[in-house]
Amino acid sequence: MVEIDVLRFERDTTGAAELLARWAVVGGSDGEVLEAKETRINEPAGSRTTEASVAALSRALARLSREIAASIRRLE
């Protein structure tokens, strides 16, 4: 199981995405924390349009997902 606490997920004044999350990989029925991290991602948008900001937010989430997936693969 993965527990994620999203502390910040928004665009800044330039339209870039800011994502700050604390997450933990929890294993087994005993709830042992196998790995815990804090991830900060800044993803440029390229422009200040809503579409560019939404795309940057999506890329930031994808990067977080890849980081968590890599952690789970290492633990297996």
C-alpha distances in whole Angstrom, upper triangle without the diagonal:
4,7,10,13,16,19,22,22,25,28,31,35,35,32,30,26,25,21,20,16,14,11,8,6,5,6,8,10,12,9,10,10,10,11,12,14,17,18,21,22,26,26,30,31,35,36,36,36,33,32,32,30,28,27,27,24,22,23,21,18,18,19,15,13,15,15,11,11,14,12,10,13,15,12,13
4,6,10,13,16,18,18,22,25,27,31,31,29,26,23,21,17,16,12,11,7,6,5,6,9,11,13,14,11,11,9,10,10,10,11,13,14,17,18,22,23,27,28,31,33,33,33,30,30,29,27,25,24,23,20,19,20,18,15,15,15,12,11,13,12,8,10,13,11,9,13,14,13,14
4,7,10,13,16,16,20,23,26,29,30,28,25,22,20,16,14,10,8,5,5,7,7,11,13,14,15,11,12,10,11,11,9,11,12,13,16,18,21,23,26,28,31,32,32,32,29,29,29,26,24,24,23,20,19,20,18,15,16,16,13,12,15,14,10,13,15,13,12,16,17,16,17
4,6,9,12,13,16,20,22,26,26,24,22,18,16,12,10,7,6,4,7,9,11,14,17,18,18,14,15,13,14,12,10,10,10,10,13,14,18,19,23,24,28,29,28,28,26,26,25,22,21,21,20,17,16,17,14,12,14,14,10,11,14,12,10,13,15,14,14,17,18,17,19
4,6,9,11,14,18,20,24,25,23,21,17,14,11,9,6,5,6,9,12,14,17,20,21,20,17,17,15,16,14,11,11,9,10,12,14,17,19,22,24,27,28,27,28,25,26,25,22,20,22,20,16,17,18,15,13,16,16,12,13,16,15,13,16,18,17,17,21,21,21,23
4,6,7,11,14,16,20,21,19,17,13,11,8,6,4,6,8,12,15,17,20,23,24,24,20,21,18,19,17,14,12,10,10,10,12,14,16,19,20,24,25,23,24,21,22,21,18,17,18,16,13,14,15,12,11,14,14,11,13,16,15,14,17,19,18,19,22,23,23,25
4,7,10,13,15,18,20,18,16,13,10,8,5,5,7,10,14,17,19,23,26,27,26,22,23,20,21,18,15,13,10,10,10,12,14,16,19,20,24,24,23,24,22,23,22,18,18,20,17,14,16,17,14,13,17,16,13,16,18,17,16,20,21,20,22,25,25,25,28
4,6,10,11,15,16,15,13,10,7,5,5,7,10,13,17,20,22,26,29,30,29,26,26,23,24,21,17,15,12,11,9,10,11,13,16,17,20,21,19,20,18,20,18,15,15,17,14,11,14,15,11,12,15,15,13,16,18,17,17,20,22,21,23,26,26,27,29
4,7,10,13,14,12,11,7,6,5,7,8,12,14,18,20,23,26,30,31,31,27,27,24,25,22,19,17,14,12,10,9,10,11,14,14,18,18,16,17,15,16,15,11,11,13,11,8,10,12,9,9,13,13,12,14,17,16,17,20,21,21,23,25,27,27,29
4,7,10,11,9,8,6,5,7,9,12,16,18,22,24,27,30,33,34,35,31,31,28,29,26,23,20,17,14,12,11,10,11,12,12,15,15,13,14,12,14,13,9,9,12,10,7,11,12,10,11,15,15,14,17,19,19,20,23,24,25,26,29,30,30,33
4,7,8,5,5,4,6,9,12,15,18,21,24,27,30,33,36,38,38,34,34,31,31,28,25,22,19,16,13,11,9,9,9,9,12,11,9,11,10,12,10,7,9,11,8,7,11,12,11,13,16,16,16,19,21,21,22,24,26,26,28,30,31,33,35
4,5,5,5,6,7,10,13,16,20,23,26,29,32,35,39,40,40,36,36,33,33,30,27,23,20,17,14,12,9,10,10,10,12,11,9,12,12,14,12,9,12,14,11,11,14,15,13,16,18,18,18,21,23,23,24,27,28,28,30,32,33,34,37
4,6,7,10,11,14,17,20,24,26,30,33,36,39,42,44,44,40,40,36,37,33,30,27,23,21,17,16,13,13,11,11,12,10,8,11,12,15,13,10,14,15,13,14,17,18,16,19,22,21,22,25,26,26,28,30,31,32,34,36,37,38,40
4,6,9,11,15,17,21,24,27,31,33,36,39,43,44,44,41,40,37,37,33,31,27,24,21,17,15,11,11,8,8,8,7,6,9,11,13,10,9,13,13,11,13,16,16,15,18,20,20,21,24,25,25,27,29,30,31,33,35,36,37,40
4,7,9,13,16,19,23,25,29,31,34,37,40,42,42,38,38,35,35,32,29,26,23,20,16,14,11,9,7,6,8,6,5,7,8,10,7,5,9,10,8,9,13,13,13,15,17,18,19,21,23,23,25,27,28,29,31,33,34,36,37
4,7,10,13,16,20,22,26,28,31,34,38,39,40,36,36,32,32,29,26,23,20,16,13,10,7,6,4,5,8,8,8,10,10,11,8,6,9,9,6,8,11,11,10,13,15,14,16,18,19,20,22,24,25,26,28,29,30,32,34
4,7,10,13,17,19,22,24,28,31,34,36,36,32,32,29,29,25,23,20,17,13,11,8,6,5,6,7,11,11,11,12,11,12,10,7,8,9,5,5,9,9,7,10,12,12,12,15,17,17,19,21,22,23,25,27,28,29,31
4,7,10,14,16,20,22,25,29,32,34,34,30,30,26,26,23,20,17,13,11,8,6,5,7,9,10,14,15,14,16,15,15,13,10,11,12,9,7,11,11,8,10,13,12,12,15,16,16,17,20,21,21,24,26,26,28,30
4,6,10,12,16,19,22,25,28,30,30,26,26,22,23,19,17,14,10,8,6,5,6,8,12,13,17,18,17,18,17,17,16,12,13,13,10,8,10,10,7,8,11,10,9,12,14,13,14,17,18,18,20,23,23,24,27
4,7,10,14,17,20,23,26,28,27,24,23,20,20,17,14,11,7,6,4,6,9,12,15,17,20,21,21,22,20,21,19,16,16,17,14,12,14,14,10,10,13,12,9,13,15,13,14,17,18,17,19,22,22,23,26
4,6,10,13,16,19,23,24,24,20,20,16,17,14,11,8,6,5,7,9,12,14,18,19,23,24,24,25,23,23,22,19,18,19,16,13,15,15,11,10,13,12,8,11,14,12,11,15,16,15,17,20,20,20,23
4,7,11,13,17,20,21,21,17,16,13,14,11,7,6,4,6,9,12,15,18,21,23,27,28,27,28,26,27,25,22,22,22,20,17,18,18,14,13,15,14,10,12,15,12,11,15,16,14,15,19,18,18,21
4,7,10,13,17,18,18,14,13,10,11,8,6,6,6,8,11,13,17,19,23,25,28,30,29,30,28,28,27,24,23,23,21,18,18,18,15,13,15,13,10,11,13,10,8,12,13,11,12,15,16,15,17
4,6,10,13,15,14,11,10,7,7,6,4,6,9,11,14,17,20,22,26,28,31,33,33,33,31,31,30,27,26,26,24,21,21,21,18,16,17,16,12,12,14,12,9,12,13,10,10,14,14,12,15
4,7,10,13,13,9,9,6,6,5,6,9,12,13,17,19,23,24,28,30,33,35,35,35,33,32,31,29,27,27,25,23,22,22,19,17,17,16,13,12,14,12,8,10,11,8,7,11,11,9,11
4,7,9,9,6,5,4,6,7,9,12,15,17,20,22,26,28,31,33,36,38,38,38,36,35,34,32,30,30,29,26,25,25,23,20,21,20,17,16,17,15,12,13,15,11,10,13,14,11,12
4,7,7,6,5,6,6,9,12,15,18,20,24,25,29,30,34,36,39,41,41,41,39,38,37,35,33,33,31,29,28,27,25,23,23,22,19,18,19,17,14,14,15,13,10,13,13,10,11
4,5,6,7,9,10,13,15,19,22,24,27,29,33,34,38,39,43,44,44,44,42,41,40,38,36,35,35,32,30,31,29,26,26,26,23,21,22,21,17,17,19,16,13,16,16,13,12
4,6,8,11,12,16,17,21,24,26,29,31,35,36,40,41,45,46,46,46,43,42,42,40,37,37,37,34,32,33,31,28,28,28,25,23,25,24,20,20,22,19,17,19,20,16,16
4,6,9,11,14,16,20,23,25,29,31,35,36,40,42,45,47,46,46,44,43,43,40,38,38,37,34,33,34,31,29,29,29,26,24,26,24,20,21,23,19,17,20,20,16,17
4,6,9,12,13,16,19,21,25,27,31,33,36,38,41,43,43,43,40,40,39,37,35,35,34,31,30,30,28,25,26,25,22,21,23,21,17,19,20,17,15,18,18,15,16
4,6,9,11,14,18,20,24,26,30,32,36,38,41,43,43,43,41,40,39,37,35,35,34,31,30,30,28,25,26,25,22,21,22,20,17,18,19,15,14,17,16,13,14
4,6,7,11,14,17,20,23,27,28,32,34,38,40,39,40,38,37,36,34,32,32,30,28,27,27,24,22,23,22,18,18,19,17,14,16,16,12,12,15,14,11,14
4,7,10,14,16,20,22,26,28,32,34,37,39,39,40,38,37,36,34,32,32,30,28,27,26,24,22,22,20,17,17,17,15,12,13,13,10,9,12,11,8,11
4,7,10,13,16,19,22,24,28,31,34,36,36,37,35,35,33,31,30,29,27,25,24,23,21,19,19,18,15,15,15,12,10,12,12,8,9,12,10,9,12
4,7,10,14,16,20,22,26,28,32,34,34,35,33,33,31,28,28,27,25,23,23,22,19,18,18,17,13,14,15,12,10,13,13,10,11,14,13,12,15
4,6,10,13,17,19,23,25,28,30,30,32,30,30,28,25,25,25,22,20,20,19,16,15,16,14,11,13,14,10,9,13,13,10,12,15,14,14,17
4,7,10,14,16,20,22,26,27,27,29,27,27,25,23,22,22,20,18,19,18,14,14,16,13,10,13,14,11,11,14,15,13,15,18,17,17,21
4,6,10,13,16,19,22,24,24,25,24,24,22,19,19,19,16,14,15,14,10,11,12,10,7,11,12,9,10,13,13,12,15,17,17,18,21
4,7,10,13,16,19,21,21,23,22,22,20,17,17,17,14,13,14,13,9,11,13,10,9,13,13,11,13,16,16,16,19,21,20,22,24
4,6,10,13,16,18,18,20,19,19,16,14,15,14,10,10,12,10,6,9,10,8,8,12,12,11,13,16,16,16,19,21,21,23,25
4,7,10,12,14,15,17,17,17,14,12,13,13,9,9,12,10,7,11,12,10,11,14,15,14,17,19,19,20,23,24,25,26,29
4,6,9,12,13,14,14,14,11,9,11,9,6,7,9,7,6,10,11,9,11,14,14,15,17,19,19,21,23,24,25,27,29
4,6,8,10,12,13,12,9,8,11,9,6,9,11,9,9,13,14,13,15,18,18,18,21,23,23,24,27,28,29,31,33
4,5,7,8,9,9,5,5,8,7,5,8,10,10,10,14,14,14,17,19,19,20,23,24,25,27,29,30,31,33,35
4,7,9,11,10,7,8,11,10,9,12,14,13,14,17,17,17,20,22,22,23,26,27,27,29,32,32,33,36,37
4,6,9,9,6,8,11,11,10,13,15,15,16,19,20,20,22,24,25,26,28,30,30,32,34,35,36,38,40
4,7,8,7,7,10,11,11,13,15,16,16,19,20,21,23,25,26,27,29,30,31,33,35,36,37,39,41
4,5,5,6,9,10,11,12,14,15,17,19,20,21,23,25,26,27,29,30,32,34,35,36,38,40,41
4,5,5,6,9,10,10,12,14,15,17,18,20,21,23,24,26,27,29,30,32,33,35,36,38,39
4,5,5,6,9,10,11,12,14,16,17,18,20,21,23,25,26,27,29,31,32,33,35,37,38
4,6,5,6,9,10,11,12,14,15,17,19,20,21,23,25,26,27,29,30,31,33,35,36
4,5,5,6,9,10,10,12,14,15,17,18,20,21,23,24,26,27,29,30,32,34,35
4,5,5,6,9,10,11,12,14,16,17,18,20,21,23,24,26,27,29,31,32,33
4,5,5,6,9,10,10,12,14,15,16,18,20,21,22,25,26,27,29,31,32
4,5,5,6,9,10,11,12,14,15,17,19,20,21,23,25,26,27,29,31
4,5,5,6,9,10,11,12,14,16,17,18,20,21,23,25,26,28,29
4,5,5,6,9,10,11,12,14,16,16,18,20,21,22,25,26,27
4,5,5,6,9,10,10,12,14,15,16,18,20,21,23,25,26
4,5,5,6,9,10,11,13,14,15,17,19,20,21,23,25
4,5,5,6,9,10,11,12,14,15,17,18,20,21,23
4,5,5,6,9,10,10,12,14,15,16,18,20,21
4,5,5,6,9,10,11,12,14,15,17,19,20
4,5,5,6,9,10,11,13,14,16,17,19
4,5,5,6,9,10,11,12,14,16,17
4,5,5,6,9,10,10,12,14,15
4,5,5,6,9,10,11,13,15
4,5,5,6,9,10,11,13
4,5,5,6,9,10,11
4,5,5,6,9,10
4,5,5,6,9
4,5,5,6
4,5,5
4,6
4
